[in-house]
Every structure is written in C-alpha cells, then in structure tokens.
Amino acid sequence: MSSPRSDFVALRLATLARTPGFLGDNAASRQRLGSLYDRGSDLGLVHERLHVGDRPVAQLAFFRDPAAWFGGPVVLAFVDRDPTDAAALAAIGTWLARHASALDGATLLEVTVHDRPLLEVALASGFGISSVAMVGEPRSALAALGPPDDTPLGALGLSVVAMQQRHVGHVVALHRSVFQPHPEWCWFCGEPSHLRRVAADLAARREHHLVLLRGDDVVGHAGGDLVQDDAFWGTHGGLELVLRPELHGRGLARPLYRRVLGGLVQRGAVALKGHSAQPGVLALAKVMRRPWHAFDLRRDAHFAPEHFLRFAD
C-alpha cells in the first residue's frame, strides 16, 4: 500500500527522469525528495493524488515556504502525471481550479517540458511561463562555443578580472539596476532579500566570479558556483551573467561563458543547471546543446508562451 509521501517521491522521480543527465532513482534522490515532502508537511502541504488501482498517476503538491533558496517567501508547487494517462489531465485542471486562491501570485509552479498537454492545462488555469530551467554537460557546451575569441571585449574597451572584495558592492548595485526595473528577466533578482543574499554569498565566496570592467567601472558580472555531489545531477554548476543593458547583443556572452565553463570543467562539474527568460541566453543554450528541463510558471508572467517555445527543440 502506497503512502502520500511515497507517491510524491515516485511521481517526482518519474518526471525528473525524463531529463537527460538526471542521476535516476537511488537512495540519495529518494532521500532528497522525501525531505522536501517532510518540509512541506511541516509548512501545511496540500497534496492531491490520482490513482489507477494502486498506481499513482498524477499529483499536485504545494506549500508556502517562508525562506526559499533565492531569499524570499514563495508557494512552491509541483504537478506531475503519467503522460500515458490522459484522464489525469482533467483531474489536474480540477485541482488547479479548486486551489486557485492558495496558488496565488507568490506561486512558482514547476511543470516538465516533456508533457506539452500538461503545460496547456496549467496555462488554461491562469499560469504563464516565467522562465525555462535548462541542464547540460559542461565539456560539450564549452566545445560548442568554439575557440576562444576576445575580439568583442577588445572592441568595446573592456577587461575581465577576478572579483575582489572591493567589487562586491558594485556587483550588487549592477544586479539591482538591471533587474529592479525589469522583473520580466528574473522576477526575484531585484528583490531586496535576494540582493542581500547575493552580497553575503559574494563576500564569503567569490573565487570563481569575474567582473567586466570599463576602466574602473563594473559593467558586468559572470560567475559559476559549484554544487558538489548533488543527488539529482551530480557535481554541477550554473552560469550567471549580468551585463549593463547597453552591452546586450554585443557578443560578450561567448567569451565570458567560455571563462566560466572552463573553470567549471576544471573543478569537475558534470552538469550545468540554470534558468532564464532572456532570448539571447535561450538561443545560446541551443548552440551549447543544453536540453530543457522544466517550465517555471507564475501568475504574473510577462511573456506569451511563444517567447519561450520558439527556442524549443
């Protein structure tokens, strides 16, 4: 006899397993998902399930987390289904409607990119795509970027240096100036709680972060923090790139990504993981052969689905 906790773990694992690079069903991944379920239970988890016989085929699970990883409160929500069970779509639509008031503007709903009918149900329920979660393999991504070419940097009179303590305040100010007026590019990146977290993290650990300078002026930030031995993806890193708006579309992403990726490869990263809403990043992700993993859905999404789907494989 299954339990709500075991159903949650089984359906989440089945969803995650559709993405290339996922390490699969093992003790560590089950423990991590079980811990997420337990945390949610302590915070008022709502968990709807649908079974065919004893087999779970769909679920909606959500809880209000006062301190999410990015530094602010959020309703974390997950929806999963067996893609061979079309009847589950109707149940999921009913659940989303029933809990519409709880699944409010603070909700971040994760939906796999491998189930387009499920995405359509979520979109019809009032959600929109806020960003796309991508994965990838660092060595192949680095090779796909081609040989080093710093021509764009030289043409613009820019230099790249390792981040020092004296740069941290300028980098945080850069993030604030880029994202507070434009939450469409990252809905939480300009929030004070997140910026405080960025400042604290960079003050404590910045050895793999770079700043882009015009003279002594900080005009860009690139970084690649590493997560060791993650239960889902193994040792993996992310690619962070923030530029002043006037530098967008000037060919700077490739030379900066090469530097960050090279560092991730040297430190043993076997996977890349990150989120974006920016067309330039999504286009370059195709060049780097980074498969999509999930859609991040929110009530106040700024773009129509086609903004993202035109870059889908």
C-alpha positions in Angstrom: 0.0 0.0 0.0 1.5 3.3 -1.0 1.6 6.4 1.2 1.2 10.1 0.2 4.9 10.5 0.8 5.9 7.5 -1.4 3.5 8.6 -4.1 5.1 12.1 -4.1 8.6 10.7 -4.4 7.7 8.2 -7.1 5.9 10.7 -9.3 8.6 13.3 -8.9 11.3 10.8 -9.8 9.4 9.7 -12.9 9.2 13.3 -14.0 12.8 14.2 -13.3 14.0 11.0 -15.1 12.7 12.4 -18.4 15.6 14.9 -18.5 19.0 13.9 -19.8 21.6 13.9 -17.1 19.4 13.1 -14.2 21.1 10.5 -12.0 18.0 8.4 -11.5 16.1 6.6 -8.8 18.6 6.0 -6.0 18.8 6.3 -2.2 20.1 9.9 -2.4 17.4 11.2 -4.7 14.7 9.5 -2.7 16.0 10.9 0.5 16.1 14.4 -1.0 12.6 14.2 -2.3 11.4 12.7 1.0 13.0 15.6 2.9 11.2 18.1 0.6 7.9 16.4 1.3 8.6 16.4 5.1 9.5 20.1 5.0 6.3 20.8 3.0 4.3 18.8 5.6 5.6 20.9 8.4 4.6 24.0 6.4 1.0 23.0 5.6 1.5 20.9 2.4 -1.5 20.3 0.2 -1.2 17.1 -1.8 -3.8 15.9 -4.3 -3.4 12.5 -5.8 -5.0 10.3 -8.5 -4.6 6.5 -8.6 -5.3 3.8 -11.2 -5.6 0.8 -8.9 -2.7 1.1 -6.5 -0.6 3.1 -9.0 -0.3 6.8 -8.6 -0.7 8.6 -12.0 -1.0 12.3 -11.1 -0.4 14.7 -8.3 -0.5 18.4 -7.3 1.7 19.3 -4.3 2.3 22.7 -2.9 3.2 24.6 0.3 4.1 28.1 1.3 7.8 28.4 2.0 8.8 31.4 4.0 12.5 31.2 3.0 13.1 29.8 -0.4 16.6 29.3 -1.9 16.5 32.7 -3.6 15.9 34.6 -0.4 12.2 35.3 -0.3 8.8 33.7 0.5 7.1 31.6 -2.2 4.5 29.0 -2.8 6.4 26.0 -4.2 4.2 23.9 -6.3 4.7 20.7 -8.4 2.4 19.0 -10.8 3.2 15.5 -12.2 1.4 12.9 -14.2 1.9 9.7 -16.1 1.9 11.0 -19.7 0.2 7.9 -20.9 -2.9 8.6 -18.7 -4.9 11.3 -20.5 -7.6 11.2 -17.8 -5.2 12.7 -15.3 -5.2 16.0 -17.2 -8.9 16.6 -16.2 -8.1 15.9 -12.5 -5.1 18.3 -12.6 -7.2 21.0 -14.1 -9.8 20.5 -11.4 -7.2 20.7 -8.6 -5.7 23.9 -10.0 -9.1 25.5 -10.1 -10.0 24.3 -6.6 -6.9 25.7 -5.1 -6.7 28.9 -7.2 -6.8 31.2 -4.2 -3.9 29.4 -2.4 -1.9 29.1 -5.7 -1.7 32.9 -5.7 0.7 35.4 -7.2 3.5 34.1 -5.0 3.4 30.7 -6.6 6.2 29.1 -8.5 4.7 26.0 -10.3 7.1 23.6 -11.9 6.0 21.7 -15.0 8.1 19.3 -17.0 8.9 20.4 -20.6 8.3 16.8 -21.7 4.5 17.0 -21.3 3.0 19.7 -23.5 -0.6 18.8 -22.8 0.1 19.3 -19.1 1.6 22.7 -19.8 -1.6 23.6 -21.7 -3.7 22.7 -18.7 -1.6 24.9 -16.5 -1.7 27.8 -18.9 -5.5 27.5 -19.2 -5.6 27.7 -15.4 -4.1 31.2 -15.4 -0.4 30.5 -15.2 2.2 31.7 -17.7 5.8 30.7 -18.4 8.2 32.9 -16.4 11.4 31.1 -17.3 12.8 27.8 -18.5 15.1 25.5 -16.5 17.9 24.1 -18.5 20.6 21.5 -17.9 23.6 20.5 -20.0 27.1 18.9 -20.0 29.9 21.4 -19.4 32.6 19.9 -21.7 30.3 19.6 -24.7 28.9 23.1 -24.0 32.4 24.5 -23.9 33.3 22.8 -27.2 30.2 24.0 -28.9 31.1 27.6 -28.1 34.1 27.3 -30.4 37.7 28.6 -29.9 38.4 31.5 -27.6 37.7 34.9 -29.2 38.1 38.1 -27.1 37.5 40.4 -30.0 34.2 41.7 -28.7 35.9 42.6 -25.4 38.7 44.5 -27.0 36.4 46.3 -29.5 34.5 47.7 -26.5 37.5 48.6 -24.4 36.6 46.0 -21.7 38.7 43.9 -19.5 37.9 40.8 -17.3 39.3 40.4 -13.8 38.7 38.1 -10.9 36.2 39.6 -8.5 37.7 41.2 -5.4 36.1 42.3 -2.2 36.1 45.9 -3.4 33.9 44.9 -6.4 31.1 43.2 -4.4 29.1 46.4 -3.7 29.4 47.4 -7.3 28.2 44.0 -8.5 25.2 44.1 -6.2 24.4 47.6 -7.5 24.6 46.3 -11.0 22.2 43.4 -10.3 19.8 46.0 -8.7 20.0 48.4 -11.6 19.4 45.6 -14.2 16.6 43.6 -12.5 14.6 46.0 -10.4 13.3 47.9 -13.5 12.9 44.7 -15.4 11.5 41.8 -13.3 10.5 40.1 -16.6 14.1 38.8 -16.9 14.1 37.4 -13.3 11.2 38.0 -11.0 13.1 37.7 -7.8 16.6 39.0 -8.8 15.9 42.6 -7.9 14.2 41.9 -4.6 16.0 43.3 -1.5 16.0 39.9 0.2 17.7 38.3 -2.8 20.2 41.1 -3.2 21.2 40.8 0.4 21.8 37.1 -0.2 23.9 37.8 -3.2 26.0 40.3 -1.2 26.5 37.8 1.6 27.4 35.0 -0.8 29.9 37.0 -2.7 31.5 38.4 0.4 32.1 34.8 1.6 32.9 33.1 -1.6 33.8 34.8 -4.9 36.8 32.9 -6.2 35.0 31.7 -9.3 33.4 35.0 -10.1 34.5 37.6 -12.7 33.8 41.2 -13.2 33.7 43.0 -16.5 35.4 46.4 -16.3 35.4 49.6 -18.5 38.3 51.4 -16.9 37.5 51.1 -13.2 33.7 50.9 -13.8 32.0 47.5 -13.1 29.7 46.9 -16.2 29.3 43.1 -16.0 29.4 40.1 -13.7 30.0 36.4 -14.7 30.1 33.5 -12.3 29.9 29.8 -11.9 29.3 28.5 -8.4 29.7 24.7 -8.0 27.4 22.3 -6.1 29.2 19.1 -5.1 27.6 15.7 -5.4 24.0 16.8 -5.8 21.6 13.9 -5.5 19.8 14.7 -8.8 22.6 16.0 -11.1 25.9 15.1 -9.5 28.6 17.9 -9.2 27.1 20.7 -11.2 27.4 24.5 -11.7 25.4 27.3 -13.1 26.2 30.1 -15.5 25.5 33.6 -14.2 25.9 36.6 -16.5 24.7 40.1 -15.8 25.5 43.0 -18.1 24.5 46.6 -18.3 21.7 46.9 -20.9 23.8 48.8 -23.4 26.1 45.8 -23.6 23.4 43.3 -24.5 23.7 41.9 -28.0 27.3 42.9 -28.3 28.8 39.3 -28.5 30.0 39.3 -24.9 28.2 36.1 -23.7 30.5 33.7 -25.5 33.9 34.9 -24.2 32.5 35.2 -20.7 30.8 31.9 -20.8 34.0 30.3 -22.0 35.9 31.5 -19.0 33.2 30.4 -16.5 32.7 27.0 -18.2 36.4 26.4 -18.3 36.5 26.8 -14.5 33.6 24.5 -14.0 35.2 21.8 -16.1 38.5 22.1 -14.2 36.6 21.8 -10.9 34.9 18.5 -12.0 31.4 19.7 -13.0 29.5 17.0 -14.9 26.3 19.1 -15.4 25.0 22.6 -15.9 21.8 23.8 -14.4 20.1 27.2 -14.7 17.0 29.2 -15.5 16.4 32.0 -18.0 13.8 34.1 -19.7 16.3 36.0 -21.9 16.1 35.3 -25.7 19.9 35.6 -26.1 20.5 33.0 -23.3 17.9 30.6 -24.7 19.3 30.9 -28.2 22.9 30.3 -27.0 21.6 27.3 -25.0 20.6 25.7 -28.3 24.1 26.2 -29.6 25.5 24.7 -26.4 23.2 21.7 -26.7 21.6 22.3 -23.3 18.3 20.4 -23.0 15.3 22.0 -21.3 14.2 20.5 -18.0 11.2 22.4 -16.7 8.9 25.4 -17.2 8.8 27.8 -14.3 5.2 29.0 -14.2 3.8 32.1 -12.4 0.5 34.0 -12.4 2.1 37.3 -13.4 4.3 36.0 -16.3 5.4 38.9 -18.6 5.7 37.0 -21.9 3.4 34.9 -24.1 4.4 31.2 -24.3 5.8 31.7 -27.8 8.5 34.0 -26.3 10.0 30.7 -25.0 8.6 28.0 -27.2 10.2 29.4 -30.4 13.5 28.2 -28.9 12.3 24.7 -28.0 13.8 21.6 -29.7 
